[in-house]
Amino acid sequence: MNKIRWGILSTGSIARTFVEGLRFVEDAEVVAVGSRNREQAEQFGEKYGIPHRHSSYEALAADPDVDVIYVATPHIFHHENTMLCLRAGKAVLCEKAFTINAAEAAEMIDYAHQHKLFLMEAMWVRYLPVHVKLRELLKEGIIGDVKIVHADFSFSAPYNPQSRLFNLELGGGALLDAGIYPVSMASMILGTPSKITSLTHLGESGSDEQTVIQFGYPEGKLSTLVTSTRVAGPQDLLIRGTKGYIKISQWLRPSRLTIVRPQQEDEVIELPVEGNGYNYEAAEVGRCLREGLLESPVMPLDESLALMQTMDAIRAPWGLKYPTE
């Protein structure tokens, strides 16, 4: 079986993490890397044994030996870089958050649909064994009708106004970098909210540093989500239903989940992660490409668009805009 041949667009930390994850995918290989800096492309290629090392993203997109490109640049460049690759006829896995706004996401999706190209948002946590099992359990109704979701993804990062976490020029802020995870998880479980409220603190750089989000849905269902780049959090996920609840600690890379039901002993399901976890989404891309799918049913494009529309609605009352808007 011929391997899926990957190209890596950018040489930053998330690109390194993804390439390390690819080592655990038997039918995948990294054949090319692209950087705007020749030296960085050479260093990255040398470290990971990548044969094709391009000093521009354009050259990477044009590489005939590449089947699919992983876009690993900061949020603000996702649209530009993804469109470059799609116009070159390449399949694309684009890091989350998919774009900085829904208009950019819609253009990418429309182009991919029109030209019958594979496109997927890199929401890697959805493919981890615990979250695959979670979807199965919820479908079975193990805790009855789900009514409330609580999700936190918060961490304390040293303040650097030039870093991608705080610099608006790079799409900085907790919402796009960390908040997309709990927002996406709530979407996976309860769908798109019909009511959105939030409170945030905008820091010295103008980026959102800590935010509490509340979603309302039909039939009285609710989500409460917390995200921050300035304070540490438990990073717990709690899904509450009419017959019990499911708790997942450290839910961005979990190895177990706990089912709690009245008058029953707690049930713990252990599902360890192989590799660094990024291998699962890469394997899903390979599966989709081999089956001729243009999107993943686990992270469909209409949901990625709905997520960006939700993210736009969250920050609209804050008056937060990115420089390219």
C-alpha positions in Angstrom: 0.0 0.0 0.0 1.4 3.4 -1.0 1.8 5.7 1.9 0.0 9.1 2.2 2.6 11.7 1.5 2.5 14.7 3.8 3.8 18.2 3.3 4.2 20.4 6.4 3.6 24.2 6.0 5.5 26.0 8.7 8.2 24.8 11.1 6.8 26.0 14.5 6.1 24.0 17.6 2.7 22.6 16.5 4.3 21.5 13.2 7.0 19.6 15.2 4.3 18.0 17.3 2.3 16.9 14.3 5.4 15.4 12.6 6.3 13.5 15.7 2.7 12.1 15.8 3.0 11.0 12.2 5.7 8.5 13.3 2.9 6.4 14.7 0.8 6.3 11.5 2.0 3.3 9.4 0.6 4.4 6.1 1.9 8.0 6.3 5.2 9.7 5.6 6.5 13.3 5.6 8.1 14.0 2.2 8.2 17.9 2.2 8.4 20.9 4.5 7.9 24.5 3.6 9.1 27.7 5.4 9.6 31.3 4.4 13.2 30.8 5.6 15.5 28.5 3.8 17.6 27.8 6.9 14.6 26.9 9.0 13.3 24.5 6.3 16.7 22.8 6.1 17.0 22.5 9.9 13.4 21.1 10.2 14.0 18.7 7.3 17.3 17.5 8.7 15.9 16.9 12.2 12.9 14.8 10.9 14.5 13.2 7.8 12.3 15.1 5.3 13.7 14.9 1.8 12.1 18.0 0.1 12.8 21.3 1.9 11.2 24.4 0.4 12.1 28.0 1.1 8.6 29.2 0.3 5.0 28.0 0.9 4.3 28.4 -2.8 7.1 25.8 -3.6 5.6 23.4 -1.1 2.1 23.7 -2.5 3.5 23.0 -6.0 5.5 19.9 -4.9 4.1 17.1 -7.1 5.2 14.4 -4.5 2.8 15.8 -1.8 -0.7 14.4 -1.4 -1.9 16.5 1.6 -0.6 19.6 3.4 -0.8 20.3 7.1 -1.2 24.1 7.7 0.5 24.9 11.0 0.8 28.6 10.9 -0.8 31.1 13.4 -4.5 31.6 13.1 -4.3 34.8 11.2 -2.6 33.1 8.2 -4.8 30.0 8.0 -7.1 31.3 5.3 -4.2 32.6 3.1 -2.1 29.5 3.5 -5.0 27.1 3.0 -6.3 28.8 -0.1 -2.7 28.7 -1.5 -2.7 24.9 -1.1 -6.2 24.4 -2.3 -5.5 26.4 -5.5 -2.5 24.2 -6.1 -4.9 21.2 -6.0 -3.7 19.8 -2.6 -5.8 18.2 0.1 -5.5 20.3 3.3 -5.6 19.6 7.1 -5.7 23.1 8.7 -5.0 23.7 12.3 -7.7 24.9 14.6 -9.1 27.5 15.0 -10.0 26.9 11.3 -9.8 30.6 10.5 -10.2 33.9 12.4 -13.8 34.4 11.2 -16.7 32.7 9.4 -16.3 34.6 6.2 -12.8 33.2 5.7 -14.0 29.7 6.6 -16.8 29.9 4.1 -14.4 30.9 1.3 -12.2 27.9 2.0 -15.0 25.5 2.2 -16.7 26.8 -1.0 -13.5 26.5 -2.9 -12.8 22.9 -1.6 -16.4 21.9 -2.5 -16.3 23.5 -6.0 -13.0 21.8 -6.9 -13.7 18.5 -5.1 -10.7 18.8 -2.7 -10.4 17.3 0.7 -10.4 19.8 3.6 -10.5 19.3 7.3 -10.1 21.3 10.5 -7.4 19.8 12.7 -9.6 19.2 15.8 -7.3 16.4 17.0 -9.0 15.7 20.3 -12.1 14.3 18.5 -10.2 11.3 17.3 -8.6 10.3 20.6 -9.8 6.9 21.9 -11.7 8.4 25.0 -13.6 10.8 22.8 -14.5 8.1 20.3 -15.8 6.1 23.2 -17.6 9.1 24.6 -19.6 9.6 21.4 -20.6 5.9 21.4 -21.8 6.1 25.1 -23.8 9.2 24.5 -25.4 7.7 21.4 -26.3 4.7 23.6 -28.0 7.0 26.1 -25.7 5.7 28.9 -26.5 8.9 31.0 -29.9 9.6 29.5 -30.7 12.8 27.8 -27.7 15.2 28.0 -28.8 18.5 29.5 -25.6 20.4 30.6 -22.0 20.5 29.5 -19.2 22.0 31.5 -15.8 22.3 29.8 -12.6 24.2 30.8 -9.4 24.7 28.9 -7.3 27.2 30.7 -3.5 27.6 31.3 -1.2 30.3 32.6 1.3 31.5 30.0 4.0 34.2 30.6 2.9 37.5 29.1 4.7 38.3 25.9 2.9 40.9 23.7 4.7 39.6 20.6 3.8 35.9 21.1 1.1 34.2 19.1 -0.9 33.9 22.4 -1.2 37.7 22.9 -0.4 39.4 19.7 -3.6 40.4 17.7 -1.5 40.6 14.6 -1.2 36.8 14.9 -4.8 36.2 15.9 -3.7 36.0 19.6 -6.1 35.5 22.5 -7.6 32.8 24.5 -10.7 32.3 22.3 -9.0 31.2 19.1 -6.1 29.4 20.7 -7.8 27.6 23.6 -11.5 28.5 23.6 -12.1 26.7 20.3 -11.6 23.4 22.2 -14.5 23.7 24.7 -16.6 25.4 22.1 -16.0 22.6 19.7 -16.7 20.0 22.4 -20.0 21.6 23.3 -20.8 21.6 19.5 -20.0 17.9 19.2 -22.3 17.0 22.1 -25.2 19.5 21.9 -24.9 21.0 18.5 -25.0 24.7 17.5 -26.3 27.0 20.3 -29.4 29.1 19.8 -28.3 31.6 22.5 -24.8 32.9 23.2 -23.6 35.0 26.1 -20.1 35.7 27.5 -17.9 37.8 29.7 -14.2 38.4 28.9 -11.2 40.4 30.1 -9.2 42.1 27.4 -5.6 42.4 28.4 -2.9 45.0 27.8 -2.3 43.8 24.2 -6.0 44.0 23.4 -6.3 40.2 23.2 -8.9 38.2 25.3 -7.1 36.7 28.2 -9.9 35.0 30.1 -13.5 34.3 29.2 -16.6 32.6 30.5 -19.1 31.5 27.8 -22.6 30.3 28.2 -24.7 28.6 25.5 -28.4 27.9 25.4 -30.1 25.3 23.2 -33.6 24.1 22.6 -35.3 22.0 25.3 -33.4 23.9 28.0 -30.0 22.4 27.4 -27.0 24.5 28.5 -23.2 24.7 28.2 -20.8 26.6 30.5 -17.3 27.0 29.1 -14.2 28.6 30.5 -10.9 29.5 28.7 -7.8 31.5 29.7 -4.2 32.1 28.7 -3.4 33.8 32.1 -4.8 31.5 34.8 -4.4 27.7 35.2 -7.5 25.5 35.2 -8.4 21.9 35.9 -9.1 21.2 32.2 -12.0 19.0 33.1 -15.0 18.0 31.0 -18.4 17.2 32.7 -21.4 16.0 30.8 -24.6 15.8 32.8 -27.6 13.8 31.7 -31.0 12.8 33.2 -29.5 9.4 34.3 -26.1 10.4 35.5 -22.9 12.2 34.3 -19.6 11.5 32.6 -16.4 13.1 33.9 -13.2 13.3 31.9 -10.2 14.9 33.6 -7.4 16.5 31.5 -9.8 16.0 28.6 -7.5 17.3 25.9 -5.4 14.2 26.1 -7.3 11.8 28.4 -6.7 8.2 29.1 -9.9 7.4 31.0 -13.5 8.5 31.5 -15.8 7.9 34.5 -19.5 7.2 34.3 -21.4 8.2 37.5 -25.0 7.0 38.0 -27.3 7.1 41.1 -27.3 3.8 43.1 -24.6 2.3 40.9 -20.9 1.8 41.3 -18.9 4.3 39.3 -17.6 2.8 36.0 -14.1 3.8 34.9 -13.1 3.1 31.3 -9.4 3.2 30.5 -8.3 4.0 27.0 -4.7 5.0 26.8 -3.3 7.2 24.0 -0.7 5.9 21.6 1.9 8.3 20.4 1.3 12.0 21.2 -2.3 11.9 20.0 -1.9 13.8 16.8 -1.5 10.5 15.0 -5.2 9.8 15.3 -6.3 12.8 13.2 -3.6 12.1 10.7 -4.9 8.5 10.4 -8.4 9.9 9.8 -7.1 12.1 7.0 -5.5 9.0 5.4 -8.7 7.0 5.7 -10.7 9.8 4.1 -8.3 10.2 1.2 -8.2 6.4 0.6 -12.0 6.2 0.6 -12.4 9.2 -1.7 -14.1 11.3 1.0 -13.8 15.1 0.7 -14.4 15.7 4.4 -14.4 13.8 7.7 -17.7 12.8 9.1 -16.2 13.3 12.6 -15.3 17.0 11.9 -17.5 17.9 9.0 -17.0 21.2 7.2 -20.5 22.6 7.9 -19.7 22.2 11.6 -16.4 24.0 11.2 -18.2 26.9 9.6 -20.9 26.9 12.3 -18.1 26.9 14.9 -16.5 30.0 13.3 -20.0 31.7 13.2 -20.4 30.9 16.9 -16.9 32.3 17.7 -17.7 35.5 15.8 -20.9 35.8 17.8 -19.0 35.3 21.1 -16.6 38.1 20.5 -18.9 40.6 18.8 -20.1 42.2 22.0 -16.5 42.6 23.1 -15.7 44.8 20.1 -12.7 42.6 19.4 -11.5 42.6 15.8 -8.4 41.3 14.3 -6.2 43.5 12.1 -7.2 41.8 8.9 -10.9 42.3 9.5 
